[in-house]
Amino acid sequence: MKGLSLLRHLSASRCGQHPRKNYWRSTSIPVGVVGDRATRVRSLQNESVIIRALQAEHAGSGNRLFMAANESFAAKRAPVPERGPHSPRYIVIEGPLRVGKTTLAKILAERLHARRIYDVEDNPFLGDFYQEKPGAAFRAQMYFLIERQKRIREALAIEAPGPVLADFLLEKDRIFANLNLDDEELKLYERYFEPLASGIPAPDLVIYLQAKPDVLRTRIARKASRDEAQIAPAYVEEVTAAYEHFFFRYSGADLLVIDTSDIDFVERSEDLQQLLRRLQDPVKGTQYFLPLGASE
């Protein structure tokens, strides 16, 4: 396998987010982008500038920002249910490394009395993967895919009062498969992804936490584990761009985008309280939340 220097830069505990070459192919590549890896990365980074400008324009307006024409797989996987006046039952929190999704999931689960769906942290194939053994990347990614879809199905099959809250979106697995697998492995992975994901309902609400790459790098340096401390700065930027590209086109559920670059709901109680107040209001379509004072 290639790219071992990058491979060791990301912690196994962060649930499948391990960097490899062959970045952002398949559903993650912007439409019409061709050329080598550097060209694709530049395209994602340039697109991120446009996306952030549009988000800033629409933040706090409550208006839907209409997505690009090509729909995400999530929209095709399952029909988006008609929303009633009730609170969302199935909530997902997503975002790149150290953006705060696990902390927010814990807080919201306690406030909402929600059952948690935890991401996979015990993949038995990661050891071989980090040692660059042939075929280990495919085995590790397939284990993530099988376990993630299983956890979602089992949690949603339980008839119990209260919402269900997950700190991962199934499509996240596909993003990192594009990262870690070679072309032939990715083709085989896609053959399994479609039937394994089939029938899994779309979330009622996705909360996408984003932050600028330099902010994420600062948080990683401040709080990182030993493995996370070695994350390549360029990789953080590429992951951030890939997430922004994916969610700019996401239409599988109501989506609340929260830029955490200038807020810290983990360390500052006032930021957390603003976020919790916003979540008391319904989210329809795609909306952006910019806390008071965040742009000052």
N, C-alpha and C positions, 0 to 999 in steps of 0.2 A: 504494500500500500504506500501511497505517497502522502507527503505533508505531515510526517510524524512530529516535526518541531512544533507545529501548531496543535497537533493532537493532544499533546501533554499540557496545553495551556488552559484547559477548562476542566472544572471539577466534575467528577462522576456524580457527586451528590446533587447536581443541578439538573438531573433528570433528562439525560439524553442530549444535552447541548454540548456536543463535542465537535470541535472544528476539523474539517478536512478540506481537500481540494474539491474541484467540480462544483463551485458555488452557484446556488440560485438558478438551477435549471428547472425544467418543467414548469409548474404553476408559479414559480417564484420569479421567473425572468420577465421583465417588462415586454409587452408585445412589440415585436419588430426589432428587438435588440439582437444583434449578431456579433460575432467576433470572439476574441480570446477573453480570458477571465478578467483581465484588467479593463477591457472595454465594458464588460457587464457590470463590474463593480462601479466604474465611473458613472454609468447610466443610472444605477440605483442611487448613488450619492446625489447626482444632479436632480433626480426625481424627488428625493427627500426634501431638497430645498423648496421645490414647488409645493409639495404636500404640506410642509410646515407653514408656508405662507397662506395657503388656503385654510388651514386649520385655525391660524391666528385670526383670520378675517371672520370666521364663523363661530369662534369660541364664545360661549355665553349667549349666543343669539337664540338658541333653541330651535334653529331652522335646520332642516335636513340638507346636508351637502350631498348632491347626487353623485353616485359613484361612477367610475369608468365603465365602459360598455361590457368589458369581459367580466363575467361573474366568477366568483370564487367557487371552489369545489363544494364548500359548505352549503351554498345556495342550491346546488344541484343534488346534494346528498339526500336532503330531506326537505319537505315543504315547510316553510315558515308558518307556524300556526297563527291564526287570528288572535290578536291580543284583546283580552277583556279588561275590565276595570280592576282586576285583581293583581296583586304583586307577583313578580316573576317567581316561578317555582324552581327553575334550573338556571343557575347563574355561574358564569365562568369568569375568572380573572386571568388575564394573560399579559405578557410583556417580557422583555429581555432580562438578562441576568442582573440582579441587584436593583431592580426597579421598585421592589417592595411588594410583589404580588403575594408571597407567602404570608407576610405580616398582615396585609390587608385582608386576606382570606381568613386568617385566624380571628381578626377583630370582627369582621362582618358575620362570621359563623356564630360567634358568641352573641352579637347583638340581635341577629335574626333567628337564633336557635336553629341553625341550619345544620344538616348533616354534611360532612366533608367528603370529598373525593380527593384523595392524595395522589400526587404523581409518583411514578416509579423511582425508587431509590436503591433497589437491591438487584440490579441486573447482573446475573452471574457471568455474563460474557464480556463485561467491561475489562476485566483483567487481561484477557487475551487481546482485546481490542487495543488497549494501551501498549501492549507489547508488539503490536503490528503483525499479529499472526494472520496468515491468509484466511480469508472468509470471516474473520471475527467481526468486522464492521457490519456485515449483513446479518449475522446471527444476533448481534447486540441490538440492531435497529428493529429486527423482526420481533425480538422479545419485548421491546418497548411498545411496539404497535399492538401486539396481542394482549399485553397486560393492560394497556391504557383503554382499549375498547372494552375489555372484560370488566374493568372497574366501573366504567360508565354504565354499561348494561346492567350490572348487578345493583348498583346504587339506584338507578332509575326504576328498576323493577319492583323495588320495595314500596308498598303502599303505606305511607306514613305521613302524618301532618308535618307542615313546615317545608321550607325550601331545601334544595340540594345545592351545594356550592363546591366548585372544583377550581383548583389553581392551575389547570391546564386545559387547552382546547385540543381536540384530537388532531386537527390539522397541523398543529405544532410539530407532530411527529413527521409529517411529510416535509416540512421545511428542513428539518435536520437530516432526513434521509437524502435530500438533494445535496446536502453538505458532505455527507460521509461516504456515500456509495459511489462506486464507479458506474459507468454507463450500463453495463450488463446487469449488475446487481440492482440498479434503480429500475430497470425494466421489469425485473422479476418482483421487486418490492411493490411496484404499482399494480401488478396483477393480483397481489394479495390485499392491498389496501382497499380496493373497491369493494370486494365482498365483505371484508371484515368491518368496514365502516357503514355498509348498507343497513338501513333501518334504524340507525341511531338518531334520535331526534335532535334537531338543532337546539341550542340553548335558547331560553327566553330572553336572556340578557348577557352580553359580553362586556366586561369592563377591561378596556385595553389601557394599561399603564405604559407611558412612553417617557423617555428622557433623552437629552442630547448625549452623544457618545462621551464627551469630556466629563459630564456629570456622572455617568455610569462608571467611568474609569476611576473617578475620585472615590466613589462609594466602594468600588471593588478594592481599591488600595486601603481604605479605612477599615473595612469589615471582612476582607476576604479570608478564606481558608488558605492553607499553604499552596494548594493547586491553583486556586483562583488568582492568587497574587502573581502568577506567571502568565496571565492572559495577555495575548498580544494586543496592543492598542488598535492596530488595523482591523483585527478580528471583531472587536467590540463595535467599531464603526460599520462593518459589513453586516453584522447581525442586526444592528439597529436599522439599517437601511432595508434589510429584507423584511423585518417586521412591519415597517412603515408601508412598504410596497404591498404586503399582503393585506393589511387592515384597511388601506385606502380603497381596496377593491372588495372588501368583505361585505356581504349582504345576506349572510345566513341567519342573522338574528339582530334584534335591536342592539345598538353599539354605543357605549359611552367611552369617549376617548379623553383621557386625563393626562396632560403633560405635567410630569412631576419634576421637571428640570429646576424650577424655582420654588418648589415647595418640598416639604419633608414631613409627611404624615406619620413617619416612624419616630422622629425625634421631636416634632413640634405639635403639641396638642391642638393648637388653634387651627392648623392646617387639617388635621384629622377631623375636627368638628365641622369645618366647612364642607369637607367631602361627605361626611355622614348626612349633613343636611341636604346636600344635593341628591343623594341617593334616596331620599324620602319622596322625591318627585318622580313621576314616570318618565321613562326614556322611550322615545318613538323614533324609529329610523336610526340615523347616525347623528349623534350630538357630541359637542365638545365642551369640556368644562375647564374654565380658567379661573382659579380661585382669586378672590379679591387680594390685590397687592402682589400677585405673582409676577405681573409685568412691570412693576415699579422699579 
